[in-house]
């Protein structure tokens, strides 16, 4: 799409009406200033020639990617740089010169008639090189001319001295640095839909206003609701296709949600749940590039002509990747931030009351001064939910809001949702686990972007095959009773007990049930004693700066080949303990031994050879350009030869089920969450550690992805790896771990076999944990049965 010059003034003004572009301006200014500042304060690249600055390639590169946003960013970036040594009247001309350095390339590329290549702004052919060269010369000349003329006008330096120096610098840096930067950045920016032309494409699509009422046209506010309109949400024939994918993500979706109704969205990963959530507050299509059709109405108001800011106080949205929504440096300011933009404004006391109420509701009272990023993952998720509560929107849209919450917090939030529903507020949330949706009024199941089933949750989960068909975990109790010809299958523990009584069933486990076939600690020389510990924690305490002990006087020993789970409520110290085990954190007191080596005096790179750690969020450790490079990084870092590195990468990719050939060109950030988890696991495996630690490894994964992940863990355990899983997903612990460690307030409160720990429901409840429904069902007869297989083998008619 060509941008004729006469449109440019309008484009420059438009930047300040689009939040995405304003953010780009700020980022470009920050990057430009950061590279400029060392040279502004007198550290020249070549002694005696201070105008040779690598940063001057930035305006040219960003101009060809981000259009007018680059012009503003370059201008303001230069002003910021001047603040570190050269700020003065000449800075006005510095602003203008850099502004045009970041503006001319955007105007000229593709608009120079026969001199234009007609191709993207990367130098891959002689025609692209010619077009780039002409543009670089012209942009450099305009910049140099403006600054040289202005500085001479102020009587500071002759034009004949300054202008050629600036022109030479811009030209050299443009020719040397801009082409490789564009080759690197252009395909990624394009893939992410951040090219200026892509951002503006949706804005240029005409919007048909003919169906809007006069009141809608005159008042772009969802507050002007038809008093006779009972629907909180009315979606009609909605379809959306991202620019970066070949097929639509949503197809002809129609959904009506009443005031005060709670609706759960379910479906396998990629079915369209998150995309549907993003359409409800205007992020799609306002901020996300793609093809949009259909209609979304909130309280009777069509949201298509509205800005996202118009909806911010009416529709509250929590992302699946909730950490991206945290912006402040302490908990209280995080909640105060949205309140400062309310209309009409709130008094300081009213803000304080709302903040205290929200923190109490989410269980974070007393943490007002904590930095959000010193909280646990579950606590951060509670904080984001609290930031919605303080604004009291009429519609809550929550994309997997309970993924990082412990069982007690999930129960609290279900109660909170019921309270909000009773006050007439509507809630739409996505989820993967059956227990999370049972209190909803309705479940909508999505498959390949379409709603394929809709109705009460209990009705859906009474048909286990229906769940499995749609990639959703079936209700475990319904599965256990499915072969008994009961008619109406139970979906709660109480229903299962009742069904057992009515049909004369009991639990009578055969001896084989308690002969666990899962792998236990590997024994040396077929002896009876377990191996020497691979990990030892001796009286360890640890506290974050300015805080209480996150781990307190904790001792623990882990043998080779164990599959152990560490469980506890949010903020109990689980993740801190995991990071102490591989030297990412060092104990304040006590010591941690990895294969006998004290982590306090052993390099982290050496510890990484023995202990691999996979973060709760795989994006916190993924950084490379391809999956292959990501997996190879760890092996290279520990000194492997090229041949050994190649072998380890192939073996690691095979272990996690990732394609070797595709991995060489595949961007890890283009993968699903489950696939990115596998990349992170493969990266750890490539160093061939004896111990693997996984922090909440199944967060955000659907049933199929979770099962694949746990199958892989069991395989690795059978191959001899010591597996440590940090989680609050008690079902996964019961089905996979042989040993369970319970942590509360940084202290070890229980350590034993999984069956022993789960046989103590009072203990688990005191630690804000809970026994899964299937296990609770069996405990009525005095048996702690951990899996569906065990329950099915034990369920029989009374004699």
N, C-alpha and C positions, 0 to 999 in steps of 0.2 A: 504494500500500500504506500503510495507516494504522498509526501507531505509538502505541497507547494508552498513557497515562501510566504505568500500572503496570509497563510493560516497560522504562522508561527507565533504572532503576538497572542492569539487566543490560546495556543498550546502552552505558552509560558505562564499565562494567568491560570490555566486549568490546574497546573501543578498544585496550587495552594487550595484547591477544592477537593483533592483526592488524598485520603490518608496514606494510601500505599506510596504515592509519589512523595509526600512530605517525609515519610520514613526514609525513602531512598535519598532524598536531599540531605537529610541528617547523616546518613551513613557515608555518603560520598564525601561530605564536608569533613567528617571525622577522620576518614582514611587519608584524604588528601592532606589535611592539617598534620596528622601524625607523621607522615613521611616528610613534609616540608619543614617541620619545626627544627630538626637538627641543623638544617642548612640555614635557617633564619637566624639561629643563635650563633652562627659563625663556625660551622664545621664543614668546610668546603670539600667537595669530591676531589677537586684539583686545587692544591694550595695556590692562593692568589686569584682564583676565579670562582667567586661565590655564587654565580648565576647558573652553574651547571648542576641541575637538581633532577634526580631520577623521578621525583614526584610529578613532574610536568607531563609525563605520559598519561597520568590518571584522567585528566579532563577529556583527552581525546578518546581514550578507551571507553570511559563511562558515557560519553556523548553518543557513541555509536550503539551502545546497549540501552541506555535509559533516557535518551532524548533530553528534553528541557530540564529534567530533574538534575542532570549532570551540570548544566549551566549554572543553576542556582547553587548546587553543592560545591562546584569549583570556586565560585565567587566567595561564598561564605567560608570555605575551607582556607582560602588565602587570607581572609581577614583574621581567622583564628590563629593562623601561623604568624601573622604580623604582631599579634598580641605578645609574642615571645621575643620581641626585640626590635621590630621595625615599624610599629604602628605609628601612623601620623597622617597628614593630609594626603600623601601619595598613596595611602591605602585605598582611597576611593578609586583611583585609576587602576590599582592592582586588582580590586574587585571587578571592575569592568573588563579589564584585559583577560582575566581568568574566566570570567563569565562567558565571553565570546570564544575563548579557547575550548570551552565545554559546550558551545552552542553551534558553532559553524559546522563541525563534522556532521551533526544531526541534520542540519538544514540541507547540506550539499549531497550527502550520500544518496545515490539513486535519482538525483535531480540535476545532473549535469549533461543531459542529452546524450550525444554519442560517446562522451567520455565516461559515462556510467557503465558499470559492468553488468548491472541487472542481477547481481548476486548478493548474498549476505555479506556483512562487513567483516570478513576475515580474508587474509591474504593467502589464497591457495592457487591463484592463477595470475598470469601477467596482467590481465585486465583489472582484476581486483587490486593488484599491486599498484597499477597506474592510478586508479581512482583514489586509493588510499594516499599515494604520494602527493597528488595534487591537493587533496583536502588537507593533508598535514602541513604543506607549505602555506596554503591560504590561511588556515587557522592560526598557525604560528606567526604569520605576518600581521594579521589583525591584532592578535594579543600584544605583540611587540610594539606595533604602531601606537596603540592606545596608551600603553604604559609609558613608552618613551616620550610621546607627545605631552602627556600629563605631567610627568616628572620635570620635563624641560619648562613647561608652563609655570611650574612652581619655583623655577630657578634652582633646582637641586642638582641636575646633571644634564649635560647636553644629549639631545636625541641621538646624535651620531655615535655616541659611545654606548648608551644603554640599550637602544632598540636592537642593534645587531647582536649584542650579547644575549638578549632574551630570545631573539629569533633563532640564533644558533643553538641555544639550549633546548628550546621547544622542538626544533627540527631533529636534532641528534637523538634526544630521548624518545621522541615520537617514532622515528624510524627504527631505533634499536629495541625499544621495550614494548611499544604498542602492538605490533604484529603477533609476537608470541603470547602476550596477555590475551589478545582477542581469540587466538586459536584455543587457548585454555578455557576462557570464560564463556565465549559465545554459546557453544553447545549446551553448557550447563544452565546458563541463564534462560536459554530457549526452552530446555526441557522442563525447567521449573515454572515456565509461564510468566517470567518477569521482564521480558523485553518490553520496551515502552509501547511498541505497536500492538503487542498482545494485551497489555494492560488496558490500552485505550480501545481495543476492538469491541468489547462489550458495550463501552460507553457510546460508540458510534452506531450501534444497532438501534433502529427506530423502535420506539415503544408505542404500541397502540393504546391510546387513552380513551378510545370510543366507548369502551365498556364501563368506564369509571363514572360514578355519580358526580353530580355537581359539587357536593360537599367534599368528596374525595379529591377532586381537582383543586379545590380552594384551600384544603387543609391537609397537608401531608403529615398527619399524626394519627397513630393508632388510638390515641385517646378519644378521637371523635367517632365513637362506636355507635352503631345502630342499636338503640335500646331494646329492639325486638330480636336482635341477633343473639342466639343462645350458644353459638359455636365459638370456642376459643381458637380453634384452628380449622380451616377449611381448605384442603388441597385438592385441586382438580386437574387431572391428566398431566401431572408433572413429569417432565423428562429433562435429563441433563447429561451432557457428555463433556468430559474434560478435554481440553485441546490436546493433551499429551497422551491420551489413550484412544485406541481405535474403535471402541464400542461404547454405547451409552451406559452410564453407571446407574441411572434411574430411568425406568420405562413406564410411562402412563400410570403413575402412582396417584391414587385418589384416597384421601383420608380425612375423616371428620372427627374432631375431638371436642367434647362438650366442656363447658365451664366446670371446674372441679373434678375432672376426670384424670386418671392416671393411666397412661398407655406405655407399654413396654415394646421396644423394637428388638427383634431377635433375628438371627441368621448367621451363616458362616461368614468368615472374614471376606470382605470384598463384595458383599451382597448389596451395599448401598446405605447402610445404617447411618454412618457418619455424614455422608453426603446429604441425606435427608435432613439430618439435624442442622447442617450448615445453611440449608435453604430457609429455615424458620426465622433467622434473624438477619437475613439479607447478605450474609457473607458470600453465598452463591445467589445471584450472579454478580453482585457488586464488586467483590474482591477477588473472586476466583474465575479465571478465564475458561470459557467453555460455551457450549450451545445450550441455551435454556429455553424451554417452552412450557406452557401450562400456567397455572395460577396458584398462588399461595396467599391466603387471607388470614389475618390475625384479628380476632374480634370484629370480623366483617370488613376489614380494611385490606385492600390489595397492597402488598408490600413492594411490588416491583418498582414503582416510582420513588420509593423512600430511600433515604440514606440509612446506613447501618446505625449511625448515631441517633436517628429518629426512633429506632426500635430498642436502643440500648436499655432504656428504663422500663420497657414493657416485656421484653423477651430476654431472659438470662440464659446464657449458654456456657457450659463447661466442656472444654475439649477433652478428648481421650488423652492427649498429651498435655495434661493440665499444667505442668510446670512452665509451659510457655506463657501462661497467663499471669505469672507472678512478676511484679514490677518494682516492689518497694523493698526497703532494707530492714523493716521490722513488721511484725504481724499487725500491730494496730494501724500503721500507715497503709498497709495493704488494703485494709477494710475502709479506711478513711478516704482513700483515693476515689472510689466510685461515688461516694457521698458528696464530694466537693463539686460534682458536676450536675447535681440534681436541680430540677426546676419545678416548683419554687425552691430556693436554697434552704438548707437546714441550719439551725443554730448549732453552735459548738456542743452544747449540752445534748441536743437531740442526736447528733452524730455519736456522741459517747454512749448514749443509751442503746442505740442500735448496735454498736460495735460490741458492747458487753453482752447484749442479748444473743447475738449471732455466735460469739465465741463460746458462750455457755451451751448453746444448742448443739454445736459440733464438738464439744469436749476439749476446747483449747483455752479455756479460761485460765489466766495466770501466765500465759505465754506471750503477752502483749509486746514485750520488748525483744523477743527472740528474732533473729534473722531467719526468714523463711527457709533459707537453704541450709540451716543447721537443724531443721526439723527432719523427722523421718519421712519417707515417701508417703505413707498413709496420712501423717499429720499435714503434709503439704496439700494433699487432696482434700482434706477437711477444710483447710484454709481457703482454697478456691471456692468450695461450696459456700463457705461463710461469706465470701465476697459477693455472692449472688444474693444471699439471704438479706444482707443489710439494705440492698436496693429494693427489696420486696416487689419484684416484677410479677405480673399476672400470669406469666407462662415461664416455667422452668424447662429448659432443654438440656439434658445431661447425657453426654456420650460416655458410656461405661463409668458411671460415677462411683462404683464400689470396688473397682479393681484392686486398689491398694489399701482398702480398709480391712481392719481385723474383724472377726465375727461380732464382737460386742458393738463396734461402731456401725456395722451394717444393720444390726438390729435397731440401733438408735436412729439411723437415717430412715429406715422403713417407718418407724413411729413418727418421725418428723414429717415425712411425706404424707402420712395419713392426717396429721394435724393441718398441714397446708391444704390438703384436699378438702378437709372439713371447712376451711375458710374460703373455699371457692376458687382456689388457685389450681391451675392445670399443670400437669407434669408429663413430659415425654422423655423417656430415657431408654438407652440401649443397654443390653446385657448379654452375657453368655451362659450364666449358670441358672438352672431352674429355680434354686432357692431365692434368687434375687428378684424374681418377677412374680412370685405367687401372690403377693399382696396387691398387684396391679389390677385395675378393672378389666383391662383388655391386653391381649398380646397380638402384635402384628408381626408376622413372619415374612421376611424378605428373602427372595432367591433371584439372583441375577437381575437385581434392580426392580423387581416387581413384588407386590404384596400377594403372597400365594395362600395365606391362611390368616384368619382374623377371628378372635373370640376370647372367651375366658381362659386364663392360664391353666386352670385345672383340667378343662376339657382337652386342651392341647397335650398336656403331659400324661393323660390317661392312655394315650396311644404312643407307645415307645417307638414304633416303626416310623411314625410321622416325624418325631424329633430327629431320629437318625438320618432320615431321608434329606432333611434340610440342614444337616451339619450342626445340629444342636444336641447337647448332651441330654440323653433321656433321663427321666426321673428314676433313680436307682430302685426305689421301692416298687414302682410300677413294673419295672423290668423283672424283679424277683418274683412277682406274683403273675407275670404274663402267661406262664404255661399252665396255670391251674384252673382255667375255665371259670373265673369268678364273675365275669360279665363286666362289672365296673371296677377298674383297677384302682388301688389306693395311691395317693400322691403325698400324703402326710403320714407321720408316724402314728397319729391317733387313728386315722383311717386304716392303716395297716394292722394295728392291734385289733381293731374292731373286726376286720375281715378275718384275721386269724381265729378270733373267738367264734365267729359265726360259722366258719367252715371247719372248726375243730382242728386247727393247725397248731403245731408247737415247733420249737427249735431244739433239735437233738443232734449236736455236731458229732460226726464220726471222728475217730482219733486222727485220721489223715488231715483234717482241717488245721490242726495245730502243729503239723509237721511242715513248717514253712519251707517252700522250695526255693525262695529267693536267696540270692548270694549273701553270705555273711562275711565277716572279716577273713581275709585270706590267711591261711595258716602256713608257717614255714616248716619245710621238711615233714609235712603231714603230721606235725605234732599236735598236741591237744591245747597248748597254750597259744593265745593270739600273738601276732607279730609285736615287735617293739613299736611303740607309738610313733606315728609319722608327724603328729602334731601334739604339742603339750603346752598347756596354759597353766602357769603357776602363780596363784594369788595376784592376778592381774586386775588393776584398776585403770580407768581411762576417763578423762573429762575433756570436753571441748572448751575452748577459751571462754572464760567467764561463766561457765555453766557447772551444774552438779555432775557427779560421776555418771557417765553413760554406761560404764561397766564397773562393777565394784567387787573387788576381792574374789574374783572368779577363777576357779581351777577346773581343768578339763583335759582329758587325754583321749586321743583318737587313733585307732589302730589302722593298719593298712587294709584296704579292701572294704571298709565299712560303707554302708549307705545310710547316712545320718541326716536327720532333719533338725533344724533349730527353729523353734516356734515361740511366739510371744505376741503381745499386742503391739500396735503402732507405738514407736518410741520406747520399746522395752530394752533396746540395745542389741537387737539381732544383727543389723547391718554393721554396727560398730564392731561387734565381736568378729564378724566375717572379715572385716578389713584388718583387724589385729592379727588374724591367722596367716596373712600373707605379707605383712610388713607395710601395707598401705598406711596403717596407723601404728604408732609405737606406744607401748604402755607407759602410763604415768608412773606406775609402780608395778612390781612383779616382772615376770619375763614370759616370752612366747618362744618356744623352740620349734623350728621346722627341720625335721630330720636331724635333730640335735644341735642346729645352728640358732644362736640367739638373734632374733630379728633386730635388736637394737644395734648390733655391730656387724650385721651382714647386709650387703648391698641388695636393694630391691630387685635389681636385675638378676642376681644370683638366686634370690628367693623365688622369682618367677619361674625358674627352671623346675622347681619342685611343686609350686602351688599356682594353679591357674584360677583367675577370678573373673567371673562374668557379672557385670553390673546389673542392677535392677532394670535400668533403662539402657538397652544396647547402644543407643545413639550417643551415650556418654563416652563410649570407647571406640566407636567406628569413626574413621577419618579419611581413609585412603580413597583413591580414585576408582579402584576396581575391587571386586571381591577377592581376586587372587592376591593383589598387593596387600590388602588388609590382613589376610591369613598369613602371608609371608613375613609381615613386619616383625612379629615376635620371634620367629626362628632366626631371622637375620640379626636381630638385636642381641641374641645370646651367642652370636659368633658362628652360626652354621655356614658351611660352604655353599656355593650356588647349587651344586648337585644335591647336597643334603637338604637344602631349603626346598628345592623342587619336589623331592620325594615326600617331605613332611607335609607340604601343602596338599599334594594329591591325596595322601592318606587321610588328612584331616577333613578335606572336602567330602571324601567318600564316607567317612564316619558319620557325618551329619546329613548326608543325602543331598549335597549340592552338586550341580553339574560342573565338571572341571573345565570344559571348553568355554561354556558361557561365562564362567567366573573371570576369565581374562579380560573381558570387555564390559562386564556388568557393573553398574554403579550400585554399591550396597544400599544407598538411600532410595533407590527405585524399588526395593524389595518390600514385601509385607513385613509386619512386625515379627511374625513367626520366623520368617526367613532371615531377618536381621539378627534375631536371637541365635539362629544356627550359625551365622557368620561369626558372631562373637564367640560362640562355643568353639568353632573351628580354629579361631585365632588363638584361643587358650590351648587347644589340643596340639597345635603346631610346635609348641615348646616342649611337648611330651612331659607334662607335669605328672607327678604321682598322685596329687590331690587336685580335685576340681571343686570350686566353691561357686554356687549359683544363688544369686540374690533375687528372690521372687521371679523365677525363670518363666512362669506362664502368665504373667500379667498381660492382659489385653488379648490373649490368644483364644481362638475359638476352640470348640471341643476337639475337632480333628487335629488342629495344630498342637494342642496340648498333649493329645495322645501320642503324636509323633515325637514330641519333645521327650516325654517320659519313656517311650520305647528306647530312644537313643540313650538316655541316662542309664537305663537298666543294662543295655548292651555294653556301655563303657564300664559299668561296674563289674559285669561278668568278665571283661577283659583285664580286670585288675586295678582299675582306678578307684581311689577313695573318693566317694561322692558326698558332698555336704550341701544340702538344700536349705536355704533360708526362706521361710514362707509362713503365711498364716492360712494357706489353703489346706485345711485339715483332711479333706478327702484325699488329696494327693499324698499326704504324709501316710495315711492309713494304707493306701494301695501300694506304696513304693518303698518307704523307708523301713529299715529293720530296727533302727535305734532313734530315739526321740529325746531331744534336750529342750526343756522348757525354761525360758528366760523371762524374768519380770523385774522391772526397775533396775536393770543391769546386773541382776544376781541370778545365779543358777538355782532354780527351785525344784527341779526334777530331772532325772536322767535315768533312762531305762529302755527296755524294748518298747517298740511302738504299741504292742498289745497291752503291756503293763501300764503305760502312760494313759492310753485311752480307756483303761478300766477304772480311771479315777475322774469321773465327770465333775466332781466338786472341785478338785484341784484345777482342772482346766478352766472351769467357770470363774474361779478366783483370779485367774490370770487373763480374763477377758477373752477366753477361747471357748469353743464349744465342740461337743461330740457331734460328728455328722449324723444326719437322720437315720441312715442305714444302720450305723453302729448303735445308736440309741434304741432303735427298734429291737435289736437282739438282746440288749441289756435287761429288758423286762424279764427274760428267762435266765438271767445270770451269766450270759455269755457275751464276750466281746469279740464279735466277728467283724473283720476289717474290710472285707470285699464282697461284691455281689456273688462271686463264685462260692465263697464260704457260706453265705446265707442260703443260697440255692441248695447247696449240698446238705444243709442242716434242716431245711424246712420240710416237715413231714406231718402226716396225720397222727393225731393222738391215738395211742394204742388202747 
